[in-house]
Structures are given as C-alpha cells and as structure tokens.
Amino acid sequence: MGFVLPEYRHPDFNGAPLAGAPAAVFCACPADGVAPAGFHATSVFPEYVRMQDGHWELLRRSRMDCVIRLGTDGRPEVTEFRRLRKGDMVAVGRGENGEQGIYLHTGGFEPARQCGGEAFAFRTGTSRETSFSIAYDTLYDIMRHDRSHGRIIWVAGPAVVFDSDARAAFCRLIDKGYVHGLLAGNALATHDLEGALYNTALGQGIYDKRQMPLGHYHHLDTLNTLREAGGIERAVQQGQIRGGVMHALTRQGIPYVLAGSIRDDGPLPEVEPDVYSAQDAMRNLAGEATTVVALATQLHTIATGNMTPSYQVAQDGGVRPVYFFIVDMSEFAAGKLADRGSLTAHAILTNVQDFMVNLDRAL
C-alpha cells in the first residue's frame, strides 16, 4: 500500500462550545500599517472565523504573526501589518476557543487518542541520540507522494554545495522532480557557481579539499563573471555554467528566491536586495509548499517556518498537512525553530552532506 495522507478532521461546529459562538468582530484600522486594538494574531495551525451569516470560514494561506482582514470579496484573508491600510477591517479578539468567533484547531490531523501513555518516560525529545530511521522512511514516502501530488520546497545553506557528492545528489533530485522551488541566499548560489567554474567552494576543492593558489579570489571572480554575463540564466544559456544546482534549476525552469543579506558580497544579479520584496517572494513559494526540507541554514529556516502554515487548503476545500523537516548537525538550530513557534517541524540531526547522498540513493 502506498503512502496515504492523514485524514483531516474539522471541528464539531454543532457541538459545544462552537454551536453557540458569536460572529467574529472586525474593527477598522486607525492608520496605514496599524491594526486596531485587540487584534487577533494568526499561528501556523488551522484557524476558523465565524462570519455574520453563521458559517465558519477556514483561513487559507495562513501564517504566523499576521492579522485577519476582510478582503474585497468579504472573505477573511491573512495579511501582514505592513499591508494594512486605514479603514481596513481586521478581526479583533484574542480568544482561541470560539468565544470571540475565532477557533484555533490544533488536532485536525491527530489520530484518535491512544490510551496507556505514561506520565513519565525517557527520550521524549530530539537529540543526537534519537533514532531517526522512521523519520527518514517517512520523509522518503512523503517525497515520493509529493513529487506528483504536491510542492516540495527546499531551504538550503551553502554547506549543501561545499561537498561534491552532496552537490551532485541535489542536482539529481532536481532532475528527478523532487524539487519544486528553492529558498536560499547569495552564498549557496555563489559557491555552487564557483564549483561549476573552478571545482572549488571558497577556494577549497569540493572533492579533494585542496586549497587552490589564490583560491580566496574564486568566489569574487565568480561573482564578477556572473555579473558581467548578466546573471545566472544568461551564463547557463551562453555555456559558461555547465553544471551544479543553479544550472539544474535553470535548465528545469524551477523557481528560486535568493534573499539578500548584510553579509553579501557582489551579490549575484538574481539576489533580491530589498528585505520586504525578498520576504514577499519567499512567502509566495512557501505558501505553495506541501513539504519543506530545510538544510543547514538556521536563519532562512526560521524565516520559512514563520511563513509556512501547517496545512494547505485545496481548491475543492480539502485540507492536507504541510510537512516541515529541518536537517542540521546542531540540536540548537533544530530547537530554535520550535522556540520561534514552528511546532510542527521535524528535526533530523545529521551532517547535511551525508543526508543529501542518502536521500538521493533512497529515492
């Protein structure tokens, strides 16, 4: 039997306390970018809003730390504070159990509760001693399913392309259809392109680890070459870039977002230097995700976690979970994501380069 998505269970709107819940209250924004007092802030979980006609509306494309605004079609929509305009009608009320017309549903994908759980048990958290066999097998099943029935979005740091085998594995996963979008920064793309031009990353051989003479110039020469060519796509078309992750993405027409950073040098022409434009572009891709795989990049992972809901609503109204995997050697990095509210993320603590090779072989 193949992988089957867990069934989503809507709340019981006919039973207490939701049957007698009032309609949600919407108040006008007093100024551009300012929500009314007592605004309701959204989370990663499914949230329902009771409308004036009594029906409960499930928020679509929800995300953390936003507000609920009435759209021009009269339906509630999730938006950022910076998008609010004076007079916009925003939901108020901080109750989450229906008492103010808003219900936070955290157990929609949970199986029926099992009896016999112990109040005290060892190894209930995640550490480097945790068994990850089931996490790997679950990920394999999800990716095989979502290759054709979902959108797999990757969030990657430069460590992924510092190793020859890991970089090649990522390219094969792209070619095999397991990558529908990439969120990264200038570093991943630059070092991947350096690998295409010089077979190094920051001047070190990506296979033999040899330090090349004047190798510290390689990434700067790469940036200069790509800027002169007019960008990644032009360089691929002209045959200057003949391999690597960015080459594979370009050849397959897969979208990516390279978000700018204070630390960037160059940067590549494709890097989005405006933080809010980059945020918008990242959110558009993250909002499509049914599975997210985040690799060795703490800040990009936290950012994506905050943008990604724990569920997707299909056009026909069906609801499915969004799976979020973080792969890192650091227990701190994995824990940090949970600390920032992304409670549905699953951690696999390992060397990301070994992970990529194992994933490619398994798929």
C-alpha positions as CSV (number, residue, x, y, z in Angstrom):
1,M,0.0,0.0,0.0
2,G,1.4,3.4,-0.9
3,F,1.7,6.5,1.2
4,V,-1.7,7.9,2.2
5,L,-2.1,11.4,3.6
6,P,-3.7,11.6,7.1
7,E,-7.3,12.5,7.1
8,Y,-8.2,15.9,8.3
9,R,-11.0,16.2,10.9
10,H,-12.8,19.5,11.0
11,P,-14.1,20.8,14.4
12,D,-17.6,19.9,15.5
13,F,-19.4,23.1,14.8
14,N,-22.7,21.7,16.0
15,G,-21.5,20.9,19.5
16,A,-20.5,23.0,22.5
17,P,-18.8,25.4,22.7
18,L,-18.8,26.3,18.9
19,A,-22.5,25.9,18.2
20,G,-23.3,29.0,20.4
21,A,-20.2,31.0,19.4
22,P,-20.7,34.6,18.3
23,A,-19.6,36.0,15.0
24,A,-16.1,37.4,14.9
25,V,-15.8,41.2,15.4
26,F,-13.9,43.3,12.8
27,C,-12.7,46.8,13.5
28,A,-11.3,49.4,11.3
29,C,-7.5,50.1,11.2
30,P,-6.8,53.6,12.6
31,A,-3.9,54.3,10.2
32,D,-1.8,52.7,7.5
33,G,0.2,49.8,8.9
34,V,-1.6,49.9,12.3
35,A,-4.1,47.2,13.4
36,P,-7.0,48.1,15.7
37,A,-6.5,47.5,19.5
38,G,-7.1,43.9,20.5
39,F,-6.3,42.5,17.0
40,H,-6.1,38.7,16.7
41,A,-2.7,37.3,15.6
42,T,-2.6,34.2,13.5
43,S,-0.5,31.0,14.0
44,V,0.7,28.1,11.9
45,F,-2.4,26.0,12.8
46,P,-5.8,25.9,11.1
47,E,-8.0,28.8,12.3
48,Y,-11.7,29.3,11.7
49,V,-13.6,32.6,11.7
50,R,-17.3,32.7,12.3
51,M,-18.9,35.1,9.8
52,Q,-22.0,37.2,10.2
53,D,-24.2,34.6,8.4
54,G,-23.1,32.0,11.0
55,H,-20.8,29.8,8.9
56,W,-17.2,29.1,9.9
57,E,-14.6,30.1,7.3
58,L,-11.2,28.3,7.4
59,L,-8.3,30.7,6.7
60,R,-6.3,29.9,3.6
61,R,-2.6,30.6,3.2
62,S,-2.3,31.4,6.9
63,R,1.0,32.1,8.5
64,M,2.4,33.2,11.8
65,D,2.2,36.6,13.4
66,C,-0.2,38.1,10.8
67,V,-3.7,39.5,11.2
68,I,-7.1,38.6,9.7
69,R,-8.5,41.2,7.3
70,L,-11.8,41.2,5.4
71,G,-11.0,41.0,1.7
72,T,-12.8,42.9,-1.0
73,D,-14.8,39.7,-1.6
74,G,-16.0,39.7,2.0
75,R,-13.9,36.7,3.0
76,P,-11.3,36.7,5.7
77,E,-7.7,36.8,4.5
78,V,-4.4,36.7,6.3
79,T,-2.0,39.6,5.8
80,E,1.0,41.4,7.3
81,F,0.8,44.5,9.4
82,R,2.7,46.5,6.7
83,R,0.0,45.8,4.2
84,L,-2.8,47.3,6.3
85,R,-4.4,50.5,5.2
86,K,-6.5,52.9,7.2
87,G,-10.1,51.7,7.3
88,D,-9.3,48.0,6.6
89,M,-11.5,45.8,8.7
90,V,-9.4,43.5,10.9
91,A,-10.5,40.7,13.3
92,V,-10.2,41.5,17.0
93,G,-10.3,39.1,19.9
94,R,-7.6,37.0,21.5
95,G,-9.7,34.1,22.5
96,E,-8.9,30.9,20.5
97,N,-11.7,28.6,21.5
98,G,-14.6,30.2,19.7
99,E,-15.7,32.6,22.5
100,Q,-14.9,35.5,20.2
101,G,-15.8,33.9,16.9
102,I,-12.2,32.6,16.2
103,Y,-11.3,28.9,16.7
104,L,-7.7,27.6,16.7
105,H,-7.8,23.9,15.6
106,T,-4.5,22.1,16.6
107,G,-5.7,18.5,16.4
108,G,-7.1,18.2,12.9
109,F,-4.5,15.6,11.7
110,E,-4.1,13.8,15.0
111,P,-5.2,10.1,15.1
112,A,-7.7,9.0,17.7
113,R,-6.2,9.4,21.1
114,Q,-4.4,6.2,22.4
115,C,-4.7,5.0,25.9
116,G,-1.9,3.8,28.1
117,G,0.5,6.7,27.7
118,E,3.0,7.1,30.6
119,A,3.2,10.3,32.5
120,F,7.0,9.8,32.8
121,A,9.2,8.4,30.1
122,F,12.8,8.7,28.8
123,R,13.9,10.2,25.4
124,T,10.7,12.1,24.6
125,G,12.6,15.0,23.0
126,T,15.0,15.1,20.0
127,S,18.8,14.9,20.4
128,R,21.7,13.4,18.5
129,E,21.0,10.1,20.3
130,T,17.4,10.0,18.9
131,S,16.6,7.2,16.4
132,F,15.9,8.8,13.0
133,S,15.1,5.7,11.0
134,I,11.4,6.3,11.0
135,A,11.9,10.0,10.2
136,Y,13.9,9.0,7.1
137,D,11.4,6.4,5.9
138,T,8.5,8.9,6.5
139,L,10.4,11.6,4.5
140,Y,11.0,9.1,1.6
141,D,7.3,8.3,1.5
142,I,6.2,11.9,1.6
143,M,8.6,12.9,-1.1
144,R,7.5,10.1,-3.4
145,H,3.9,11.2,-2.9
146,D,4.5,14.9,-3.2
147,R,6.7,14.7,-6.3
148,S,3.5,14.4,-8.3
149,H,0.8,15.4,-5.8
150,G,2.3,18.4,-4.0
151,R,5.0,21.0,-3.9
152,I,8.4,20.2,-2.3
153,I,10.2,23.4,-1.4
154,W,13.8,23.4,-0.2
155,V,15.6,25.8,2.1
156,A,19.3,25.5,1.7
157,G,22.6,26.9,3.1
158,P,25.9,26.8,1.4
159,A,27.1,23.6,3.2
160,V,24.9,21.7,0.7
161,V,27.2,22.6,-2.2
162,F,30.6,22.5,-0.3
163,D,30.8,18.8,-0.9
164,S,31.0,17.3,-4.4
165,D,28.8,14.2,-3.7
166,A,26.1,16.3,-1.9
167,R,26.0,18.8,-4.7
168,A,25.7,16.1,-7.3
169,A,22.9,14.4,-5.3
170,F,21.0,17.7,-5.1
171,C,21.2,18.1,-8.9
172,R,19.9,14.5,-9.4
173,L,17.0,15.2,-7.0
174,I,16.2,18.3,-9.1
175,D,16.3,16.3,-12.3
176,K,14.1,13.6,-10.9
177,G,11.4,16.0,-9.9
178,Y,11.8,16.2,-6.2
179,V,12.4,20.0,-6.1
180,H,9.7,22.4,-6.9
181,G,11.3,25.5,-5.5
182,L,14.4,26.7,-3.6
183,L,14.8,29.4,-0.9
184,A,18.4,30.4,-0.3
185,G,20.8,33.3,-0.2
186,N,23.7,34.7,-2.2
187,A,26.1,32.3,-0.6
188,L,24.6,29.0,-1.7
189,A,24.3,30.2,-5.3
190,T,27.7,31.8,-5.4
191,H,29.6,28.8,-4.1
192,D,27.6,26.4,-6.3
193,L,28.6,28.6,-9.3
194,E,32.2,28.7,-8.1
195,G,32.0,24.9,-8.1
196,A,30.9,25.0,-11.7
197,L,33.7,27.4,-12.8
198,Y,36.6,26.2,-10.6
199,N,35.5,23.0,-8.9
200,T,36.1,24.8,-5.5
201,A,34.0,26.4,-2.8
202,L,35.7,29.4,-1.1
203,G,38.9,28.2,-2.9
204,Q,38.9,24.7,-1.5
205,G,38.3,21.7,-3.7
206,I,34.8,20.4,-3.3
207,Y,36.0,16.8,-3.5
208,D,39.7,16.7,-2.6
209,K,39.6,19.7,-0.1
210,R,42.9,21.0,-1.6
211,Q,43.4,24.7,-1.1
212,M,44.0,26.3,-4.5
213,P,46.5,29.0,-5.2
214,L,44.8,32.4,-4.8
215,G,41.6,30.3,-4.2
216,H,40.2,33.0,-1.9
217,Y,39.6,35.0,-5.1
218,H,37.4,32.3,-6.7
219,H,34.1,33.4,-5.2
220,L,34.8,37.0,-6.1
221,D,35.8,36.1,-9.6
222,T,32.7,34.0,-9.9
223,L,30.5,37.0,-8.8
224,N,32.3,39.2,-11.3
225,T,31.9,36.7,-14.1
226,L,28.2,36.2,-13.5
227,R,27.6,39.9,-13.2
228,E,29.4,40.5,-16.5
229,A,27.3,37.7,-18.1
230,G,24.1,39.4,-16.9
231,G,23.1,36.7,-14.4
232,I,22.7,33.0,-13.9
233,E,20.3,32.3,-16.7
234,R,22.4,34.1,-19.3
235,A,25.5,32.4,-18.1
236,V,23.8,29.0,-18.5
237,Q,22.5,29.9,-21.9
238,Q,26.0,31.0,-23.0
239,G,27.6,27.8,-21.8
240,Q,29.7,29.4,-19.1
241,I,27.9,27.5,-16.4
242,R,27.6,23.8,-17.3
243,G,26.7,22.0,-14.1
244,G,25.6,22.4,-10.5
245,V,22.5,23.2,-8.6
246,M,21.7,26.6,-10.2
247,H,22.4,25.1,-13.6
248,A,19.9,22.3,-12.9
249,L,17.2,24.7,-11.5
250,T,17.6,27.0,-14.6
251,R,17.5,24.1,-17.0
252,Q,14.4,22.7,-15.4
253,G,12.7,26.0,-15.1
254,I,12.3,25.7,-11.3
255,P,11.7,28.9,-9.4
256,Y,14.1,30.1,-6.6
257,V,14.5,33.1,-4.4
258,L,17.9,34.4,-3.3
259,A,17.3,36.7,-0.4
260,G,19.9,39.4,0.2
261,S,21.9,39.8,3.4
262,I,24.0,42.4,5.1
263,R,26.9,39.9,4.7
264,D,26.6,39.6,0.9
265,D,29.5,40.4,-1.4
266,G,28.8,41.1,-5.1
267,P,26.0,40.0,-5.0
268,L,24.7,37.9,-7.8
269,P,22.3,39.8,-10.1
270,E,19.4,37.5,-9.1
271,V,19.8,38.3,-5.4
272,E,16.8,40.4,-4.1
273,P,18.4,43.2,-2.1
274,D,15.1,44.6,-0.6
275,V,14.2,42.7,2.5
276,Y,10.4,43.0,2.1
277,S,10.5,42.1,-1.6
278,A,12.5,39.1,-0.7
279,Q,10.1,38.3,2.1
280,D,7.2,38.5,-0.4
281,A,8.9,36.3,-2.9
282,M,9.8,33.7,-0.2
283,R,6.3,33.7,1.1
284,N,4.8,33.1,-2.3
285,L,6.9,30.0,-2.7
286,A,6.5,28.9,0.9
287,G,2.7,29.4,0.6
288,E,2.6,26.7,-2.1
289,A,4.6,24.2,-0.1
290,T,3.2,20.8,0.9
291,T,6.6,19.7,2.1
292,V,9.5,21.8,3.2
293,V,13.1,20.5,3.6
294,A,15.4,22.9,5.3
295,L,19.1,22.2,5.2
296,A,21.8,23.7,7.4
297,T,20.6,27.3,7.4
298,Q,19.2,28.5,10.7
299,L,18.0,32.0,9.8
300,H,16.5,31.0,6.5
301,T,14.8,28.0,8.2
302,I,13.3,30.1,10.9
303,A,12.1,32.7,8.4
304,T,10.5,30.0,6.3
305,G,9.0,28.3,9.3
306,N,7.3,31.5,10.2
307,M,5.9,31.9,6.7
308,T,4.6,28.3,6.3
309,P,1.3,27.1,7.7
310,S,0.9,23.5,9.0
311,Y,-1.8,22.9,6.4
312,Q,-2.9,23.5,2.8
313,V,-6.5,24.1,1.6
314,A,-7.2,22.7,-1.9
315,Q,-9.5,24.4,-4.4
316,D,-12.1,21.8,-3.6
317,G,-11.9,22.6,0.1
318,G,-9.9,19.5,1.1
319,V,-7.3,20.0,3.8
320,R,-3.9,18.3,4.0
321,P,-0.9,18.7,6.3
322,V,2.3,20.6,5.3
323,Y,5.4,18.6,6.3
324,F,8.4,20.5,7.5
325,F,11.8,18.8,8.0
326,I,14.9,20.6,9.4
327,V,18.2,18.8,8.8
328,D,21.2,20.1,10.8
329,M,24.1,18.9,12.9
330,S,23.1,21.3,15.7
331,E,20.5,20.5,18.3
332,F,20.3,24.2,19.0
333,A,19.3,25.0,15.4
334,A,16.5,22.5,15.5
335,G,15.3,23.7,18.9
336,K,15.4,27.3,17.8
337,L,12.8,26.7,15.2
338,A,10.4,25.3,17.8
339,D,11.2,28.2,20.1
340,R,10.0,30.5,17.3
341,G,6.6,28.9,17.1
342,S,7.1,26.3,14.3
343,L,5.9,23.5,16.5
344,T,5.1,21.1,13.6
345,A,8.7,20.9,12.3
346,H,10.5,17.6,12.5
347,A,14.3,17.5,13.1
348,I,16.9,15.1,11.6
349,L,20.2,15.7,13.3
350,T,23.0,14.8,11.0
351,N,25.6,16.1,8.6
352,V,23.6,17.6,5.8
353,Q,26.1,16.4,3.1
354,D,25.6,12.8,4.2
355,F,21.9,13.4,4.4
356,M,21.7,14.5,0.7
357,V,23.7,11.5,-0.5
358,N,21.5,9.1,1.5
359,L,18.3,10.8,0.3
360,D,19.3,10.6,-3.3
361,R,20.2,6.9,-3.0
362,A,16.9,6.1,-1.3
363,L,14.8,7.9,-3.9
